[in-house]
Amino acid sequence: MNTQSFSPINIVLVQDRFQVGDIKNNADSIIKTCLSHCSQGADLVVFPELALVGYPPEDLLYREGFLSQAKSECRRIQQVLAQSEIATRVVFGLPVEKHSNGSNNNIMAAGRTEPHHVELYNAAIYLVNGEIKQTYFKQSLPNYSVFDEQRYFISGSNNTLLEIKGQKIALLICEDVWQEAVVAKTLADGANAVLVLNASPFHVNKHEERLAVLQRYAQQFDLPIMYLNMTGGQDELIFDGDSLLIDRCGQLIQRAKLFETDIIRLTLAAREVNISHNNNENIDGDAAIYKALVTGVRDFVKQNGFSGVVIGLSGGVDSALTLAIAVDALGSEQVHAVMMPSRYTADMSLHDAREQAECLAVKYDVIAIEELFTGFLNALAPVFDGADADTTEENIQARCRGLLLMAISNKTGRMVLTTGNKSEMAVGYATLYGDMCGGFAPIKDVCKTRVYQLCHYRNRLSPVIPERVLTRAPTAELREDQCDQDSLPDYAVLDRILELSVEQDKTIDDIAAEGIDRETVLQVIAMVQRNEHKRRQSAPGIRITRRAFGRDRRYPITSAYRRK
């Protein structure tokens, strides 16, 4: 490129929350933020994938009213920017319909009810002073894991270069950048930088995966890459932000904050990028996971209009971690902890639960379930006549507690947080309509061994979980001298089997080859298979691994298939 033919471009990447369906407020945010930064000298302001409607909109895309509002709010953005005395250039994501006549500047209102006449795209538009200059259609539609974009969208085929002050910026959307063929085809048109709009959810080690791909492309194509992601929780998904600026040599020169709104300001001159200050985020490992869980609880509770949460606090490690997360997410005043002891509850459990509740300054009540439990046993005695006690009586206790928690929820408007972890959900070590009872499951995708890791991490910040909770043997306290390991393999072994089987789809032979007892592997996999019906009825929970139970692991409840 002739160095005399361009001028430097001041670009602002806006990492923010855009709630699904909150189209008017999303549009207001785009307008306000764009005008603010452009008035301060920004040449281009950029927002994430589908920022106007939020991600993922799922079957809202079939609603005519939803797309009509998206069309209306897009036009309002155009009108406001067109009438402003401030010169503006903005890029943001939204769903766009393309008519059969080839027009792509009309954000239409109907869903894909007439597929021969209407095509819906995951798109990004480039506005200059309110006028649509270019529209880009996402080319690679992910249809794996938590993504099902081919259900809603048509793949685009156009390459788009934004021409600003003599410079050319290639525009891509999320999955596009994971497909080398798409990247190479786009860059063949002579771009001198790459801009990627994303709605990329978090899982463990996601930062390292993104960074490796972006650095490889930057070096391979000798181009800087601007990677913009959204942030915040949306049901089970957590968008971590983690927006990145990579120079042409593959060096990370800016990393936005994790799980928070943030701004990356940069200047692009040919293939060189410069920043005014270096404020790289450096949160990974347990710190990133814990922050993801806090973000997920905060956004789910607030966005769904609950006044707070109520938690059954048992004196065990799972409820202790859940309570800490809830307080960090919502504040002590919005959290209510309830201890519900039975004849099997140890004094140390009562003491440790009270200690943690007092440490975190939450409302705390003790409601004994002995009278309820006895009442149920008496009522059922004629039906159970002659039958030995078994897990039925254990489950009755759990269901007594679930009933109490839901009653408090109904009366106070606070949502019940369940406290079950991924290890328990996998093998069915939980009671339907008992400890599984609730509206949201913060640690549903956190295996038991990681629960302990996160507790130790949280205590390093400030000691809020009693030490004895972390050192005593885990127990459900539903019968005399009960211990989890009476019914389950050692958690270190169990969690490794689950990681290999559930998250990595390894075979029984593969797992046993790691030195794990084959009979134990068979036992665990059998428990996972026969408890699908429980997981299907469980509360939604925060996804932190590559494969969580929920939207990205879809197994039939009824199936004759068994791994041999």
N, C-alpha and C positions, 0 to 999 in steps of 0.2 A: 504494500500500500504506500502511496505517495504521502510522506509525512506532512506535506503542506496542505493536503486535501481534507483534513479532519480537524475537529476541535475536541478537547477533552469533554467527557460526559460525566456529570454528577448524578449518581444513581443511589436510590434509597430502597433497600429491601426491607419490607415490613413483615416481621414475624409476629403474628397475632392470632387471637382466637376468633373463629367465625362459626357460630352455633348453627347447626342444621335447622333449617326452616325459619330462622330469624332474619328473613331476607331484608326487611326494612332497616333494621339496626345494622346489619352487615353493610348495606348500601350507605347508610349514614357514616359508618366508620371509614369506608373507602373514600367518600367525598371529603370528609373533614381531614383525614390524614393526608390525602393527596394535595389539597389546597394548602395545608400547613407547610408541608415540605417544599412544595413548588414555590411558595412565597419566600422561602429561605434559600432559594437557588438550586433546587433539585431539577435536573433535566428529565428525569424519569423516576416514577414511583411504582413499585412492583408489589403485588399481593399474591398469595398462594393459589393453588389449584382449587377450583370451585369455591372461591372465597365468597362469592355473592350468595350462595345457597347453603354453604357448609358441606362437610364431607364426613361420611358418605350419606347422601340423601336417600339411598335405597328406593323403596317403592313409592316414595313421594314423587318420584319422577314420572309416575303413571297418573298423577293427579293433575287435571287440567288447570285447577286453580293455582297449584304450586308453580307451574311453569308460566302461567299468566302473570303471577306476581313477579317472578324473576324477570320477565320481559318488561313489565311496567317499571320496576326499580332500576333496571339497566337504562331505560330511556330517561328516567329522572336523573341518574348520574350524568348522562350525556348532556341533558339540559342545563343542569347546575354548572357543570364545567364549561359549557359553551357560553353561558352568560357571565361567567366570572371574568374579572379584569386580569386575573393571574393566568399566565401561560402554563398549560398543563400537558404532560404526557403521562399516561398511566397504563399499566397492564394488569389485568386480573382475570381469574378463572370463573366460568359459569357454564351451564348447559345451553347449547345452541342448536336450533333446528335448521337444517338446510333443505330448501325446497327443491323439488325435482327440476325446476328451471335453472338450478345452479346458483341461485343467490345465497350468499352466506352472511349477509349483513343484517338479517332480520332475526331477532331473538323471538321465536314463535311461542305459541301458548299451548299447543296440544301435545299429548303424549304419543307413544309409538302405537297408537291404535290403528293407523293406516300406514303400515310399513312400506307400501309401494309408493307412497307420496310424501312421506315425512321421515326424515332421518334425524336422530338426536345424537349430538356429539358432546363429548367432554372437551371444552374449548377454552381458549384464552383470547381476549380481544385487546387490541392496542388502540387507545383513544388519544387523539391529539386535539386539545381544546374541545373535547366532547364529541369529536367526529371519529367514527370507526375507520381506521386506516387499514388495519389488517386483522384477520381472524385465523387462529391456528387451531387445528383439530388434532387432538391426541391420537398418535398412530398406534401405540402399543397398549392394548387394554388388558390389564391383569385379570386373570380368572382363576386364581389359586389362593390358598390360605384364606385370609379374611376378605379377599377381593372377589367381586362378581360383576365387573364392569361390562362384560359382554352381554349380560342380562339387559342392560339399559342403553348402551351406547354402540355406535358404529365407528369403526376405525377410520381415521383420516389418512390421507396420503400426501398432503401438501407440506412442503417445507416453507418455513416462514423466517425471513430475515427482517428485523427491525432496522430501518435506516435512520440514524440520528446523527446529525452534525457530521456527515460524511463517514460514519462508522456503521458497521453491520453486526448486529447481534442475533445469533441463532436462538430461536425460541423452541423449547421442548417442555413436555409435561410429564413429570414423575417417571412412570415405568419406561418412557421413551429412552431415558438415559441409561437404563439397565440393558438396553439392546444395542449392541455395537453397530449392527447394520443400519439402524435408524440414525444413530449419531453420525456415522460416516457419510450417509446419504445427505443429511442436513448440512454438514460442514463442507460438503463438496461445492456448495454455492458461494464459498468465499467469505465466511464469517470470520471476525477477528475476536469474538468472545461468545460464550454460551450462557444462556439464562434458562434455568430450570425451575418451573413452578411445581410445588409438591404438596401432597397431603399424605405424608409417609408416617405410618404409625410406629411406635416404639416397640422394640423387644431387646432382650439382652444382647449386647455386642452389635447393635444396629449401627452405632456411630462408626465402628471400625470397618464394617461392611461398606457403608456409604463412602467413607474416606478412601478406601482402597480403589474403588471403581472410579471415583472422580479424579484421583491423582493419576491413575493410569491413563485416562482419557486426556487429561491436561498435557501430560508428557508426550503421548502418542500423537496428538494433533497440534501441539505447540500453541495451546489456547488457554486463557483463563476461564474458569467456570464459576458462575454465581448460582448457588444452590439455595433456594428459599423454601422453607417448610412452615406449616402452620403449627400451632401449639394448642394444648388443652385437651380435656377428656370428652369423648363422645361414646356413651354407653360403655362397651367393653374396651374400646380402643383409646389409646392415649397417644396424642401427637406431641412429640418431644421438642419441637422446634429444631435446635441443633443445625440451624442454617449455616452454610459454609461458603467461604470464599477461597478459591484455590488459584494460585498464579500459574502462568504458562509452564513453569518448571515442575509443577506438581506439589509445590509447598503450600501448606495450610497457613494462610495469613490472617484469617478471621473466623472465629466460631462464635455464633450467637448463644445466648443463655439457653439452658435446658428447661423445658416446661414453664417458660415465662415469655411474656411479650418482650420483644427486643427489636432493635434496628441495626442494620448494617449499612453504613454509609461508605461509598467508595467512589473513586474517580477512574474512569476507563479512558486510556489513551492508546489507540491502536491495540496492541496485545498486552499492554501493561496495565496493571491495576494498582492503585494506591489507596491507603486508608489513613484517616487522620489520627486514629489511635488504635492500639492493639488491645483488645479486651477479650481474649480467648477464654471461653468457658472450659473448666477443667474438672468436670464432675463425671465419674464413671463408676462401674462396679456397683457395690451395695448402695452407695450414695445416690446413683442415678435410679436404681430400682425403687428405693424408698421414696424418692421424690416423685416418681411415677405413680406410686400407690397413693400418696397424699393428693396429688393432682386429680387422680381419678375419683377419689371420694369427694373431694371439694366440688368438682364440677358436676358430678352426678346428683349429689344432694341438692345443690343450689339450683341447677338448671331444671330440676323436676319439682321445685317448689316446696320442699320439705323444710320444716322449721328447725330440724336438727336430727340427731340419731339416738337410738337406744341400743345398747349392747348387753348381752348376757355375759357377765364377767365371772369366770369360773375359778380363777387362781392358777390357770394353766397358761402355757406359752402362747397359744394361738389367739386367745381373747386378749392377752396382754399386748401383743403386737397390734391387734386390730384397734384396741383402745388408744394406743399411742398415735397411730396413724390418724384416727378420727379427730383427736384433739389437735394435732398439728395441722389438719386440713380445715377444721371448722372453728376451733377455739373451745375452751373448756365449757363455756356457758351453753353451747349447743349440743353437748354430749351428756347422756344419761346412762350410767352403768347400773346394772341390777345383778346382784348375787342371789342365786336361787338354790340354797343348799338342800340336800336330801340326807337320809340316814347314812349314806355312804361318803358324804363330803368330809374330808379331813380338816382338822382345825387349822393346819398350815395353809390350806386353800382359802379359808375364810380370812385369815390374817393377811396373806399376800394380796388378795383381791382388794381388801380395804386399804392396805398400804399404797397400792398403786393408784386407786381412786383418789385418795387424799393427796398424793404427790402431784397428780395432774389436775386437782381441784375441780373434779366433775361431780355432778349430782349423783349420789350413791344411795341405793336402797337394797335392803335384804328382805327377800320374800321366800320363806321356807316352803317347800313343795310337799312336805311329809303328809300333811292333811289331804291335799289333792291326790297324791299318789295312793294313799290308803283308801280314799273314796273310790278311785277307779278300780283298785283291786277288789274291794268289797262288791262293787257293782258287777264286776266280771266274774266273781267267784262261781256263780251257778253255771256259767258257760265254760269256765276253765276247770270245772270239777274233775279231780283226778290227774290233771296234767302237771308235769314238773315245771318249775320255774326255768326260764331260758331268756333269750334276748328280748322276748316280748315285754317282760317287766322292765328291762333296761330302756327299751324304746318308749314305754309309757312315761318314764321320768323325763326323757328328753322332750316328749310332746307336752307334758305339763308346762315345761319351761317355755316352749314355743308359744303355747296359748297365752301365757302371762305376758310375754314380750309383745305379741300382736295386740293384746288388749291395751297395753300402755301406748303402743303406736297409734291405735285407733283414737284413743282419748286425747293424746297430746299432739298428734300430727307429725310426730318424729318417726322416721323410717328405721326399721330394724336392720342393722348390719349383721350378717352372718359371720361366723368366725372360722369356718372350715378351710383347710388348706388343700393344695392340689393332691398330695399323697392320699389324703382321706377321700377326696372326691373320686380319685382314680379307682380305688378298690372298694368303695362303698362303705367305708368306715364312718358312717354318718346316718342320721335318722331322718327319713322323709317326714315332713310336718313337725319336726322336732328341732334339732340344732341346725337343720337346713332351712328353717323357716325364716324368711326375711326378704328384703327388697334388693339388697346389693351385697356382693361378696368380695370384699377388698383383697383377700389373700387366696382367692380361689385358684390362681395360677402360680402360687408360691409353694414349692415343695417343703416338706417338714425340715429338712436340713438347712434350707435357705431361710426358713422362719427364724431359726436360731441365729444365723448370720446377721439377719436384719435387726434382731433384738440387740445383739452385741453392738452393731453399728449405732443404733439409736441411743444406747446407753453411753456410748463414747461422746455423743453430743451433750447429753445431760442424763444422769441416772434416773430413769422413770420406771423401769421394770425391775422388780425385786430380784436379787441374785438367786434366791432359792428357786424361783420360777424357772430359771435357766439351767439349774443343776439337778433338780429332782427328776425321776423317771416320769415320762408323760403317761397320763391316765385319764380315762373318761369318768372315773368315779361313779360307775353305775352298778357296781357290785363290790363285794368285799375283796380287798387286796388286788384290785384290777390294775393291769398294766397294759399299755398298747401292744408291747412286744409279746404278750400272751397270744394275740390274734394275728399279728403281722410280723413279717421279717424285720430285722434291724433296719431302721430308717435309712441309713447310708446305703444299704444294699437295695432296699425297695426303691429309693429315689433314682438310683442308677439304672435299675431295670426300667422304670417308667420313662426316664429320659431317652433311653435307647429305643424302647418300643413305641411310646406314644409320640415323642417329638421327632425321632429319627427314622421310624418305621423299620427298625432292624428286625431280623428274623430271630427265632428262638436259638438257632445255631450260632448266629452272630453274637448274641448276648452271652450265651454259655461260654463262647470262646474267650470271653474276657475273664474267665475264671470264676464266674458265678454259678452256683449250684443249679443244675438243670431243672431239678424238681421245684426249686424255689421260683425259677423263671416261669415254669408252667403254672404254678399256683397263682402267681401275681397276674399273669396275663388272663387266666380264667376269671379271676375276680374283676378285672377291668371290663371284660366282655359282658359278664352277667349283671353289671351295675349300670349299664347305659340308661336304663329307664329312670334311675335316680338322677343322673346328671341332666337328663332332658328336662326334669322338673325343678332343677336348682336355680337359684337366683343368678342373674348375670354378674360377672365379676371382671376385674381388671386383667387384661392380657399383658404379660411381660415376657413370655417365652415365644419361640418360633411357632409353637403349636399349643394353643390353650384348649381346654374343654369349652365348647361353645361354638361360635360362628365359624371357626376354621378347623374343627374336627367333626365331621358329620358321618356318624355311624348309625345304621339302622338299629332300632330297639329290638325288633323281632328278626332273627336271622338264624339259619341252620348252619352258617359257616363257623368253623372253629379252626384256629391254627393247629396244625398237626405237628 
